[in-house]
Amino acid sequence: MGKYEMDYEKYKKAIEKVIQRFADKGWEEVKVEELWFETSLPVDLILEVINMGVFIPADVKLITHGGKTLWKREE
């Protein structure tokens, strides 16, 4: 990995871990703002990682940011 390349895998793992923790608590909707609060990662990085693809547990139905739907589980 070059000097300025980002290691997205570690950010992906951190975000997936928090989403799983929320799912374990019974949350069906996860807000990016809550991910930001739990991880302290910049919101734009969280959005980028989510758009790259993360594992989302079956209990989570919706991921939102600023009241807008970023991801929704197809029923």
Number of C-alpha atoms within 10 A of each C-alpha: 6 5 5 6 7 10 9 13 11 10 17 19 14 17 24 19 15 17 25 19 13 19 19 13 10 11 15 15 18 19 18 21 16 15 20 17 12 13 16 11 14 12 16 11 14 21 14 12 18 20 11 10 10 14 13 19 15 10 16 19 17 17 20 16 15 9 9 9 12 15 16 12 11 6 4
